[in-house]
Amino acid sequence: MSAPSPQSIDALLPLQPATFHILVALADDDRHGYAIIQDVAARTNGAIKLSPARCIAPSSGCSNRV
């Protein structure tokens, strides 16, 4: 597999806040679903409330909540 081009990476940035916080939640431990939702809520003092659909498909935009 070849490395992605810088242009294709730049197209993904900046990350949406929900996507960023999901990645941060996964960076220090294996988590899934509800554990991700709890971690993001705790890290952001409740400012970001993920829906279960957002954790399943963070980039699909299927959730109207952050």
N, C-alpha and C positions, 0 to 999 in steps of 0.2 A: 504494500500500500504506500502510495507516495504522500509526501507531506502536503498539507493544504497550502494554497497560495496565500500570501498576505492579504490580497484583495478579498478572498472568500472569508477570511477571519474577520476583517474589518466590517464586512456586511453584517456580522452577528453582534457587533458592539454599537452602542452600549447595550448591556443586558437590561432587560426589564427588571424592576426591583424584585418581583416574585422569583424569577429565575435565578438571580444573584443569591437571594437568601436560601433557596433550595440547595444550590451548590455549596454554600457555606455550611449548611446543616449536614451535608453529606461528606464534607471535607474531613471532619474529625472522627466520624463513626459511621458504621453501617446503620442506616435508618430506612424506614419505609412508611408510607401513608401517614397515619395519625402521629407517629413519632416526629416526622418532618414538620407537620402542622404545629405540634407543641413546641418544638425547638425554635421555629421561626417566630412564633408568638412570644416566647420567652426572650429571645435575643432582641426583639424589637419593642419590648414592653407593650405588646398588643397592637402596635401601630399597623402591622401587616397581618391580616387574617386570611390564610389560605383556605380554599375550598378543597374537598377531596378530589374533585375533577382537575384542579390545578396541579396537584401532585402527580396525577397520572399522566397528564400531557401538558407540561409547563409551557411549551412554546406554541401550543395549538390555539391559544386565545379562547378556549372553550368556557372559561370562567369570566364572569363580569366583575368579580372581586379581585383585588390585588392578590 
